[in-house]
């Protein structure tokens, strides 16, 4: 028997079938039969059913609008990061196309409708925003192509929870049901700053949310996660939920994870010598890492390279330029130096460095990529040598994130130019103070500088003991601990355009600052016996000059009080 409903028209009641009732609904009105015809609409199955131009698309766990993952697509060059899906539709029907977007300029549209193709867009957005439009299919249209894309030269965009809502076109996925509650949650490992968790797989789940003390802290697609950035010797309660396109399960039973005590910081001598090792041939002695003079306590490998991902860095060993030095030999030499009590770190920047960290995304990219290099090569930490400026807010965020991953053994050094450390209001100085609790040493470059103000307000010219002591005084009185201040000088006249001083002048400046002896016209109002030491550019130029710098300065640094 057909469903019958009554519609009152004036004083007459007429009976109509369900089919007629649906026909009387306003155009575009969703009926009970309407469904989302898009497949993998929340990108919970990666890029399945989607095609992105020029490999521009990937899926990420943050930010997401719903579920565990979202699309991230990055325009580059002449590619606008267009991601498409062919969707089955019904002829002569009206559909609503919508998606949630965030990030750079984002477009949402449809082609092949058989009538009028439509699109909509939004400029960059820092939070999730819904784009929506409607289209009607032609009399013989059985499929359309929906798409998202960004714009040339603009930032990456994110998209999630896309829908093509209307009559079932016959190609939709079965509607998922909310997954069950995860079981078997346990603590698999702890450090002073992290707790690692594992749990059992839940059927039908596309991802999992991890909660710490009732607050969601991360989302993952596997059955394990490590929660970082925790306080030492502290207990936390953790729970996990399972998610898919239908929603989120109840929270699992809670487990308690307790972080370990804070280990000692990086094991460095009280007074240390830092040297930069060149991963290139510029006329100085070509060295393997094993050739670096034993006086150097911290060896900064120069330099990491920028990638096409904002903020991210990589390292490419110049094997050909270094006489066939292989990556395996390089890694073995790092381990040998560490076995001898040395620290080997990767330096980011340099005169020609183009690494830029100026937003949260690039800060995350920086931290993740540096940590990856530490794991790949065995580096003990990172040196920040960004001579083209930095953003204090986001570099601080990046270094905090890196510290949370690497733990308290991280060696963090900086090599600002003199102009960068003239005032605590300068971005470099601000960054150093912001990360003071995890900072190892700032080795300011006392060269290629010209004249600068000392802490007494007088102008000093480079190339003198006063230049070193009066400028070091600004850092020592501006908030850095003496153990976080080092003097950076060229190893030879060929190592820098200007500012070379004899090793004896370096030693006099060290004595003036630590003991009050050997000073020039400037004498600090107090001494700083915990001064960290000295740095040079570079171990290669030092070797070119017969290691004269390290042979003189190294023993003097190690003999300081």
LUMRO-958000 format. One line per field, with one value per residue (C-alpha): x, y, z; residue number from 1; chain. Coordinates in steps of 0.5 Angstrom, whole numbers. Layout:
# LUMRO-958000
x [X:...]
y [Y:...]
z [Z:...]
n [NUM:...]
chain [A:...]
//
This chain:
# LUMRO-958000
x [0:3:4:-1:-1:-6:-5:-10:-12:-17:-23:-21:-17:-13:-9:-2:3:10:13:8:10:17:16:13:19:22:28:35:31:35:30:31:34:40:47:54:56:64:68:74:71:75:81:81:84:90:89:85:80:83:88:93:97:104:104:102:97:98:94:96:94:94:90:84:76:74:76:84:86:85:88:94:96:102:102:109:111:106:102:96:95:89:86:80:75:70:63:57:51:44:42:37:38:41:47:50:58:61:68:71:78:84:90:92:87:82:78:72:68:65:66:62:55:52:49:53:59:60:66:67:73:76:82:87:84:87:81:77:71:66:65:59:55:50:49:44:46:44:39:45:50:52:59:62:69:69:76:80:86:90:93:100:105:101:101:99:91:88:81:77:70:68:61:57:50:44:41:45:49:50:57:57:61:57:55:60:58:62:68:68:72:80:82:89:92:98:105:110:116:117:123:123:119:115:110:109:103:100:93:89:87:79:75:73:77:81:84:85:85:90:87:92:88:82:84:86:93:94:91:94:92:96:96:101:103:108:106:112:113:111:115:120:118:110:104:99:93:92:86:85:78:77:75:72:67:61:64:68:68:68:74:78:80:85:92:98:104:110:116:123:127:131:138:144:144:149:156:161:167:166:170:169:172:167:169:165:167:166:162:165:171:172:180:181:184:179:178:174:171:176:181:178:183:182:182:175:169:163:164:158:157:156:151:144:140:133:128:122:118:118:122:125:132:136:143:147:154:159:162:165:168:171:175:170:168:162:156:157:164:161:157:162:167:161:160:168:168:162:166:172:167:166:159:157:152:149:149:143:144:151:152:148:143:135:132:126:121:116:110:107:107:115:117:114:117:124:123:121:127:132:130:130:137:139:136:139:146:147:148:147:144:143:147:143:147:141:145:139:135:130:123:124:117:117:124:123:117:121:127:122:119:125:127:121:123:130:130:135:141:140:146:143:148:147:152:149:153:155:149:144:146:147:140:136:130:133:130:136:138:130:130:137:133:127:130:135:133:135:141:148:152:152:158:157:161:166:168:166:163:166:165:160:158:160:156:159:156:163:164:170:173:174:181:182:181:177:172:171:170:166:161:161:159:152:151:153:149:143:141:145:149:156:156:152:157:163:167:167:173:176:182:186:186:183:177:174:173:175:176:182:186:192:190:194:189:183:186:187:180:178:183:180:173:174:180:180:187:190:184:185:182:175:175:169:166:166:169:165:169:164:165:164:170:171:169:172:171:173:177:179:182:185:188:190:194:197:192:195:189:186:193:194:186:184:189:188:180:181:185:181:178]
y [0:7:12:17:24:29:36:41:46:51:47:40:35:31:25:24:19:20:21:27:29:29:33:38:40:46:45:43:41:35:29:23:19:24:22:24:22:23:18:18:25:26:24:18:13:18:20:14:16:23:25:31:35:35:31:37:33:29:28:31:29:37:41:37:39:32:25:24:27:32:34:39:41:46:50:51:54:54:48:51:44:42:35:32:26:23:23:19:23:22:26:32:33:38:37:41:41:44:43:46:49:53:56:59:61:56:54:49:47:42:41:36:38:38:45:50:49:52:54:58:61:64:68:65:63:62:58:53:56:52:53:51:52:48:45:41:36:35:30:25:27:21:23:30:32:36:39:44:48:54:59:61:63:62:58:51:50:45:41:36:33:35:33:32:32:30:24:17:17:9:10:12:8:4:9:8:6:9:5:1:3:2:-3:-5:2:1:5:3:7:14:19:26:29:24:18:13:9:3:0:-5:-4:-3:-5:0:6:10:14:15:21:21:25:27:29:29:34:32:32:29:25:19:13:8:4:8:15:19:25:30:36:34:36:31:26:28:23:24:20:18:15:14:14:11:15:15:19:17:20:18:12:13:14:8:6:11:9:13:15:18:21:20:25:30:27:32:37:36:33:39:41:48:51:49:51:51:50:50:44:46:41:44:46:54:54:52:45:40:35:29:30:25:30:36:38:35:41:42:40:42:41:45:42:47:47:44:46:49:45:47:46:52:52:45:43:37:35:34:31:34:27:29:36:32:27:22:22:17:18:12:14:21:18:13:19:23:17:17:24:23:17:22:26:31:34:34:39:41:48:52:58:61:67:64:61:61:58:62:60:66:62:56:51:53:52:45:44:46:42:36:36:38:32:28:30:28:21:20:22:22:30:32:38:44:51:57:62:65:71:74:75:71:71:71:68:63:61:60:56:51:51:49:44:41:41:37:32:31:32:35:32:37:42:48:54:60:65:71:77:83:88:82:82:90:90:85:88:85:79:74:77:76:69:67:70:66:59:61:54:50:54:52:57:64:65:72:73:78:79:82:87:94:99:97:100:96:96:102:106:107:105:100:98:91:87:89:86:92:90:83:85:91:87:81:85:87:79:78:84:83:76:71:66:67:59:61:66:65:69:68:69:67:62:66:72:68:66:72:79:83:82:77:78:74:68:72:77:72:69:76:77:71:73:80:77:71:74:81:81:82:88:94:100:97:93:90:92:84:78:72:66:61:64:58:59:61:59:60:59:54:48:48:55:53:47:51:55:49:49:55:58:52:50:57:58:51:50:57:56:49:52:58:58]
z [0:-2:4:4:7:7:5:6:1:2:5:1:3:-2:-2:-5:-5:-2:-9:-10:-3:-5:-11:-7:-3:-4:-9:-6:0:3:4:8:2:1:2:2:-5:-4:-2:4:5:11:9:14:9:6:-1:-3:-8:-9:-14:-13:-18:-18:-11:-8:-3:3:10:17:24:25:24:23:23:25:25:26:19:14:7:7:0:-2:-8:-11:-18:-23:-19:-15:-11:-14:-11:-15:-14:-19:-16:-18:-18:-21:-27:-26:-19:-14:-10:-4:-5:2:5:11:10:13:11:5:-1:-2:-8:-8:-14:-19:-26:-31:-28:-35:-33:-30:-27:-20:-15:-9:-5:1:2:8:14:21:23:20:15:11:4:1:-6:-10:-17:-21:-26:-33:-36:-37:-32:-28:-25:-24:-21:-15:-13:-8:-10:-7:-11:-14:-9:-3:3:4:5:9:7:11:11:4:2:-4:-1:-5:-8:-8:-14:-13:-11:-4:1:7:12:18:25:31:33:40:46:46:50:53:54:57:59:54:56:60:60:64:59:55:56:51:50:46:46:42:35:34:29:24:27:22:28:35:40:46:52:58:65:61:55:48:47:40:35:31:26:29:36:40:41:45:49:50:53:60:67:70:76:75:74:69:67:60:56:49:44:37:31:24:20:24:31:37:42:49:53:55:62:65:66:70:67:71:68:70:74:70:68:68:62:56:59:57:61:65:60:52:45:40:32:26:21:14:9:3:0:0:0:7:9:7:13:15:22:25:23:27:33:39:43:40:45:41:33:29:22:17:15:14:8:7:4:0:6:10:16:15:14:11:11:5:6:0:-1:-8:-5:1:-3:-3:4:5:10:13:15:17:22:24:26:29:34:35:37:42:45:46:50:44:42:35:33:26:24:21:17:15:11:5:9:7:13:15:21:22:23:28:22:20:27:27:21:24:30:27:21:26:31:25:23:30:30:23:24:31:32:39:38:34:32:30:26:22:19:16:22:26:29:36:37:33:33:41:39:35:40:45:41:39:47:48:43:45:52:57:53:47:46:43:41:37:33:32:29:34:32:34:41:42:46:49:45:39:36:37:44:46:43:47:54:52:52:57:61:55:52:52:49:45:41:38:32:34:27:20:24:25:31:36:43:49:55:58:52:49:42:41:34:33:33:40:47:49:43:46:53:53:48:52:58:54:54:61:64:60:63:60:65:64:62:56:54:49:45:37:33:26:26:21:17:11:15:15:12:18:26:26:33:35:39:45:45:45:51:54:53:57:63:63:64:68:73:72:69:62:60:56:57:59:65:67:74:76:74:71:72:69:62:58:53:46:39:32:24:23:24:17:17:24:20:14:19:23:28:31:34:37:40:43:45:47:53:55:55:59:64:66:73]
n [1:2:3:4:5:6:7:8:9:10:11:12:13:14:15:16:17:18:19:20:21:22:23:24:25:26:27:28:29:30:31:32:33:34:35:36:37:38:39:40:41:42:43:44:45:46:47:48:49:50:51:52:53:54:55:56:57:58:59:60:61:62:63:64:65:66:67:68:69:70:71:72:73:74:75:76:77:78:79:80:81:82:83:84:85:86:87:88:89:90:91:92:93:94:95:96:97:98:99:100:101:102:103:104:105:106:107:108:109:110:111:112:113:114:115:116:117:118:119:120:121:122:123:124:125:126:127:128:129:130:131:132:133:134:135:136:137:138:139:140:141:142:143:144:145:146:147:148:149:150:151:152:153:154:155:156:157:158:159:160:161:162:163:164:165:166:167:168:169:170:171:172:173:174:175:176:177:178:179:180:181:182:183:184:185:186:187:188:189:190:191:192:193:194:195:196:197:198:199:200:201:202:203:204:205:206:207:208:209:210:211:212:213:214:215:216:217:218:219:220:221:222:223:224:225:226:227:228:229:230:231:232:233:234:235:236:237:238:239:240:241:242:243:244:245:246:247:248:249:250:251:252:253:254:255:256:257:258:259:260:261:262:263:264:265:266:267:268:269:270:271:272:273:274:275:276:277:278:279:280:281:282:283:284:285:286:287:288:289:290:291:292:293:294:295:296:297:298:299:300:301:302:303:304:305:306:307:308:309:310:311:312:313:314:315:316:317:318:319:320:321:322:323:324:325:326:327:328:329:330:331:332:333:334:335:336:337:338:339:340:341:342:343:344:345:346:347:348:349:350:351:352:353:354:355:356:357:358:359:360:361:362:363:364:365:366:367:368:369:370:371:372:373:374:375:376:377:378:379:380:381:382:383:384:385:386:387:388:389:390:391:392:393:394:395:396:397:398:399:400:401:402:403:404:405:406:407:408:409:410:411:412:413:414:415:416:417:418:419:420:421:422:423:424:425:426:427:428:429:430:431:432:433:434:435:436:437:438:439:440:441:442:443:444:445:446:447:448:449:450:451:452:453:454:455:456:457:458:459:460:461:462:463:464:465:466:467:468:469:470:471:472:473:474:475:476:477:478:479:480:481:482:483:484:485:486:487:488:489:490:491:492:493:494:495:496:497:498:499:500:501:502:503:504:505:506:507:508:509:510:511:512:513:514:515:516:517:518:519:520:521:522:523:524:525:526:527:528:529:530:531:532:533:534:535:536:537:538:539:540:541:542:543:544:545:546:547:548:549:550:551:552:553:554:555:556:557:558:559:560:561]
chain [A:A:A:A:A:A:A:A:A:A:A:A:A:A:A:A:A:A:A:A:A:A:A:A:A:A:A:A:A:A:A:A:A:A:A:A:A:A:A:A:A:A:A:A:A:A:A:A:A:A:A:A:A:A:A:A:A:A:A:A:A:A:A:A:A:A:A:A:A:A:A:A:A:A:A:A:A:A:A:A:A:A:A:A:A:A:A:A:A:A:A:A:A:A:A:A:A:A:A:A:A:A:A:A:A:A:A:A:A:A:A:A:A:A:A:A:A:A:A:A:A:A:A:A:A:A:A:A:A:A:A:A:A:A:A:A:A:A:A:A:A:A:A:A:A:A:A:A:A:A:A:A:A:A:A:A:A:A:A:A:A:A:A:A:A:A:A:A:A:A:A:A:A:A:A:A:A:A:A:A:A:A:A:A:A:A:A:A:A:A:A:A:A:A:A:A:A:A:A:A:A:A:A:A:A:A:A:A:A:A:A:A:A:A:A:A:A:A:A:A:A:A:A:A:A:A:A:A:A:A:A:A:A:A:A:A:A:A:A:A:A:A:A:A:A:A:A:A:A:A:A:A:A:A:A:A:A:A:A:A:A:A:A:A:A:A:A:A:A:A:A:A:A:A:A:A:A:A:A:A:A:A:A:A:A:A:A:A:A:A:A:A:A:A:A:A:A:A:A:A:A:A:A:A:A:A:A:A:A:A:A:A:A:A:A:A:A:A:A:A:A:A:A:A:A:A:A:A:A:A:A:A:A:A:A:A:A:A:A:A:A:A:A:A:A:A:A:A:A:A:A:A:A:A:A:A:A:A:A:A:A:A:A:A:A:A:A:A:A:A:A:A:A:A:A:A:A:A:A:A:A:A:A:A:A:A:A:A:A:A:A:A:A:A:A:A:A:A:A:A:A:A:A:A:A:A:A:A:A:A:A:A:A:A:A:A:A:A:A:A:A:A:A:A:A:A:A:A:A:A:A:A:A:A:A:A:A:A:A:A:A:A:A:A:A:A:A:A:A:A:A:A:A:A:A:A:A:A:A:A:A:A:A:A:A:A:A:A:A:A:A:A:A:A:A:A:A:A:A:A:A:A:A:A:A:A:A:A:A:A:A:A:A:A:A:A:A:A:A:A:A:A:A:A:A:A:A:A:A:A:A:A:A:A:A:A:A:A:A:A:A:A:A:A:A:A:A:A:A:A:A:A:A:A:A:A:A:A:A:A:A:A:A:A:A:A:A:A:A:A:A:A:A:A:A:A:A:A:A:A:A]
//
